[in-house]
Amino acid sequence: MPDFICVSRHGRIDYISPMGARLLGVTDSSILIGRSLADFLHADHRSLLDAGTAVTDGLCQPLVLLGEGGRGIHVMAAIQRIADESGDALLLRARILPPDRPFAPEGEVTASVDLMAVCLMKSADGRIDAVTPQGVQLLGAANMADVVGRPLSAFLPKETIASILSLAEGTSAAGYSVTTKVFRLDGQDRDVAMSVMPFGDGPHHFLIEMRSRYENRLMDEKLRLAETVFAATVEAIVILDSDFRIVAVNPAFSAITGFSAEEVVGTLPVFFDLATDPDMLTSVLATIGRTGRWDQEQWSRRKSGEEFAKRLSIVGVADGDGDIRQYVALFADVTQRKHDEERIRYQANYDSLTGLPNRSLFMDRLCQALHLAERAGQRVGLMYIDLDGFKLINDTLGHEVGDELLKEAAKRLLFCVRHGDTVARLGGDEFTIIMPNLGEIRYAPVIAQRMIEALEQPFHLENREAFISASIGITMFPDDAVDANTLLKNADAAMYRAKEQGKANYQFFTADINAEVSERMIIKNGLSKALEREEFTVYYQPKCDLATGRLTGVEALLRWRNMELGAVSPVKFIPVMEETGLIGTVGEWVLEMACQQYRIWRDAGHPHMRVAVNLSVRQLRQPNLARSVEEALRRAGIEASGIELEITESMIMRDTENAIDVLRTLSEMGIHLAMDDFGTGYSSLSYLKKFPVHTIKIDRSFINDIATDPDDQEIIRTIISMGHSLRRKVVAEGVETEEQRILLRKLRCDEMQGYLLSPPVPAAEIDRLLASLRPGPEA
Ligand SMILES: Nc1nc2c(ncn2[C@@H]2O[C@@H]3COP(=O)(O)O[C@H]4[C@@H](O)[C@H](n5cnc6c(=O)[nH]c(N)nc65)O[C@@H]4COP(=O)(O)O[C@H]3[C@H]2O)c(=O)[nH]1
């Protein structure tokens, strides 16, 4: 039963229960009759007594009554109309909330203080004097006039009436609860839970509360549920009155904001940014008025001052007339999620090592720059930068040092560009620069040269000095292309050209670069299916002893014939295979073929026919190279000395330390090693001494002019004598004329290979050659 019952008419107390009066600090309730009820309500809640409230279906909420000396008494109150013949009055029933939870909201409402059906009986003849709208409903009536003035016996069984009357006779003065049947005016009888309380001064004055048993149970369940949700949810719940002042908060609110309920009840919620901005608040309230809710993610501060992100939803709670009486704000702490989102966004757009935009953000910015430039009729420059020599530093000094270098290189690049330009890292040692509104093309080389010079300055990494340079490709919008992808491809192709031109330089994109790029694309596509379509074959080019003319071996050379492209030169497709990594598989296939072929010639009585196979840079770097060679030998059932591996001089120079280790292992296995294209690289004697190679092959370019160019002759003489002094065999490549052969023999070159003897041919041709060639007399 409620702790406080009061009926007020025109704002004045008409009736107050004795216990209610005591609660307000008055022992004689009669002295409160006629006093303004508002005097006993906290200022925040006085508006609830407005006439408007009196004509609604009522409301239920926590509020503060003012007791003796202005002492606040926290109660859960139900405020309802109660209508009698003389008009509307207001019925306020309230229950004191426990002192440790003074702000409990709706969940705390009990059966005794919610908006249940209430009737007042004030006359000895048992007539209903006043009824709440809910009472009208429960009694199955259409309006209040159908109920007011009717005898209770029209609705209740005799026994129930008898027990109510016995209360009047004082047998149970404290009131009682009973379950009874109600005869409804619409004929649908119902069981109800009923509480009867003495009320007012007369002996037959009662306040009768009723709730259908079904609704009762349902209400209890709903209330329990609401209470649990309110207390246990991890979302903060804030109940606000119509002036947007806080009425109640749940424990999650305090956990998230750090503010206790006592600190915030009665205040404007400053932790909603909108409460401090009146315009914003007005617009939010208008939105809620229109749509019923308002949602936003926003940052606020906890009591500690720490920032937190919340996802805030505010809904309006309307009364029966559709007027918003309260607001419920819900919010969750989404700080972690916000941080995660920011981190993910950063990772998706920026390179974690250098902090520069990554490929994805670079493409966005490029597209944006092109879009703006197109509208403004401006030019955009794009540069593609590849660091020369970075891989060597990374491999020899370690990845950490490599990372430091990249960070420093990024800083230097940023230093070279204007505000508004974008420096991005595409990955590895590749950077791009977008220069929006470049103005004239001639500015680009100035910037490129500045970058090359900046990157050529020594890098001080872990007490070492390291040196790199940069190859830069430059392309222009709209001169070279109008879309981002093509421009990037152009810049890459131009960079590639800069590399070919000897590195540490820049190149503009041109039409012939374009043709080269398209050809490379076609080759790349064709190669991806070449192995499975069996488009590869191996040709063999013989070598002979210059002194005896005897065949000493052959070099296995890969051939590719494609349906559309026809026969493609290895000079074109081998670099593409290097780039794509396909050389690994295809290189192993060539080795396999070579081993099998050697086995055939050996078994046919030509054990001296050693087969030489070219190794690529990638193969040389493969950690399992020695093992895969060993397995190929085993599968063919041949000895290691039957195979020779050719490595170019430049390949070794790029990766010296690793190369020496790998070559030593191969040499220890008994494999012969040859240094190919000798003379085109460093050709240093000290280097040659370091490498366990058995043979050096003088590059074709020197042999070409041997008969006409005395310098070339001198170089060859030096290489031969140097090779011999290091006990290496010397082979001349690309011998095409008899004159060259005679000269080479004179210079005491050991062997020769070239069109003069035979071009690369299928194995069957070599068989014929072996049959026809006899070790001849000296020429
Ligand atoms: N003008 C002229 N040229 C001559 C003469 N004698 C031989 N040649 C050519 O010179 C190249 C010699 O091979 P290389 O220097 O190892 O140069 C090879 C080698 O670096 C690479 N290559 C070929 N097959 C393979 C392979 O299976 N694996 C790897 N990694 N590279 C290969 O492709 C390059 C080019 O191969 P090819 O086009 O077959 O070109 C061959 C051969 O046909 C001559 O008297 N005059």
The ligand as an SDF file (V2000), in Angstrom:
LIG
                    3D

 46 52  0  0  0  0  0  0  0  0999 V2000
   75.0840  -12.6520  -81.8440 N   0  0  0  0  0  0  0  0  0  0  0  0
   75.5140  -13.8390  -81.4130 C   0  0  0  0  0  0  0  0  0  0  0  0
   74.8740  -14.4080  -80.3650 N   0  0  0  0  0  0  0  0  0  0  0  0
   75.3360  -15.6150  -79.9310 C   0  0  0  0  0  0  0  0  0  0  0  0
   76.3970  -16.2710  -80.5450 C   0  0  0  0  0  0  0  0  0  0  0  0
   76.6190  -17.4470  -79.8960 N   0  0  0  0  0  0  0  0  0  0  0  0
   75.6930  -17.5010  -78.8980 C   0  0  0  0  0  0  0  0  0  0  0  0
   74.8950  -16.4210  -78.9310 N   0  0  0  0  0  0  0  0  0  0  0  0
   73.7860  -16.0520  -78.0150 C   0  0  0  0  0  0  0  0  0  0  0  0
   74.3720  -15.5780  -76.8400 O   0  0  0  0  0  0  0  0  0  0  0  0
   73.5680  -15.9830  -75.7250 C   0  0  0  0  0  0  0  0  0  0  0  0
   74.4200  -16.7180  -74.7750 C   0  0  0  0  0  0  0  0  0  0  0  0
   73.8110  -16.9340  -73.6040 O   0  0  0  0  0  0  0  0  0  0  0  0
   74.0010  -16.0420  -72.3380 P   0  0  0  0  0  0  0  0  0  0  0  0
   75.1160  -15.0720  -72.4690 O   0  0  0  0  0  0  0  0  0  0  0  0
   74.0340  -16.9680  -71.1680 O   0  0  0  0  0  0  0  0  0  0  0  0
   72.6480  -15.1830  -72.2980 O   0  0  0  0  0  0  0  0  0  0  0  0
   71.4180  -15.8390  -72.1420 C   0  0  0  0  0  0  0  0  0  0  0  0
   71.0520  -16.0640  -70.7310 C   0  0  0  0  0  0  0  0  0  0  0  0
   71.4960  -14.9850  -69.9290 O   0  0  0  0  0  0  0  0  0  0  0  0
   69.5580  -16.0300  -70.7780 C   0  0  0  0  0  0  0  0  0  0  0  0
   69.0400  -17.4140  -70.7540 N   0  0  0  0  0  0  0  0  0  0  0  0
   68.8110  -18.2620  -71.7770 C   0  0  0  0  0  0  0  0  0  0  0  0
   68.3330  -19.4360  -71.3130 N   0  0  0  0  0  0  0  0  0  0  0  0
   68.2850  -19.3170  -69.9700 C   0  0  0  0  0  0  0  0  0  0  0  0
   67.9080  -20.1810  -68.8940 C   0  0  0  0  0  0  0  0  0  0  0  0
   67.5240  -21.3470  -69.0820 O   0  0  0  0  0  0  0  0  0  0  0  0
   67.9850  -19.6860  -67.6310 N   0  0  0  0  0  0  0  0  0  0  0  0
   68.4170  -18.4310  -67.3800 C   0  0  0  0  0  0  0  0  0  0  0  0
   68.4630  -18.0200  -66.1170 N   0  0  0  0  0  0  0  0  0  0  0  0
   68.8040  -17.5950  -68.3380 N   0  0  0  0  0  0  0  0  0  0  0  0
   68.7420  -18.0320  -69.6170 C   0  0  0  0  0  0  0  0  0  0  0  0
   69.1470  -15.3900  -71.9480 O   0  0  0  0  0  0  0  0  0  0  0  0
   70.3050  -14.9030  -72.6150 C   0  0  0  0  0  0  0  0  0  0  0  0
   70.1160  -14.8720  -74.0760 C   0  0  0  0  0  0  0  0  0  0  0  0
   69.9710  -16.1320  -74.5920 O   0  0  0  0  0  0  0  0  0  0  0  0
   69.9370  -16.4130  -76.1350 P   0  0  0  0  0  0  0  0  0  0  0  0
   69.0380  -15.4550  -76.8120 O   0  0  0  0  0  0  0  0  0  0  0  0
   69.7080  -17.8680  -76.3080 O   0  0  0  0  0  0  0  0  0  0  0  0
   71.3690  -16.0350  -76.5730 O   0  0  0  0  0  0  0  0  0  0  0  0
   72.4530  -16.8480  -76.3130 C   0  0  0  0  0  0  0  0  0  0  0  0
   73.0350  -17.3010  -77.6350 C   0  0  0  0  0  0  0  0  0  0  0  0
   72.0570  -17.6260  -78.5840 O   0  0  0  0  0  0  0  0  0  0  0  0
   77.0340  -15.6280  -81.6480 C   0  0  0  0  0  0  0  0  0  0  0  0
   77.9890  -16.1180  -82.2460 O   0  0  0  0  0  0  0  0  0  0  0  0
   76.5670  -14.4040  -82.0250 N   0  0  0  0  0  0  0  0  0  0  0  0
  1  2  1  0
  2  3  2  0
  2 46  1  0
  3  4  1  0
  4  5  2  0
  4  8  1  0
  5  6  1  0
  5 44  1  0
  6  7  2  0
  7  8  1  0
  8  9  1  0
  9 10  1  0
  9 42  1  0
 10 11  1  0
 11 12  1  0
 11 41  1  0
 12 13  1  0
 13 14  1  0
 14 15  2  0
 14 16  1  0
 14 17  1  0
 17 18  1  0
 18 19  1  0
 18 34  1  0
 19 20  1  0
 19 21  1  0
 21 22  1  0
 21 33  1  0
 22 23  1  0
 22 32  1  0
 23 24  2  0
 24 25  1  0
 25 26  1  0
 25 32  2  0
 26 27  2  0
 26 28  1  0
 28 29  1  0
 29 30  1  0
 29 31  2  0
 31 32  1  0
 33 34  1  0
 34 35  1  0
 35 36  1  0
 36 37  1  0
 37 38  2  0
 37 39  1  0
 37 40  1  0
 40 41  1  0
 41 42  1  0
 42 43  1  0
 44 45  2  0
 44 46  1  0
M  END
$$$$
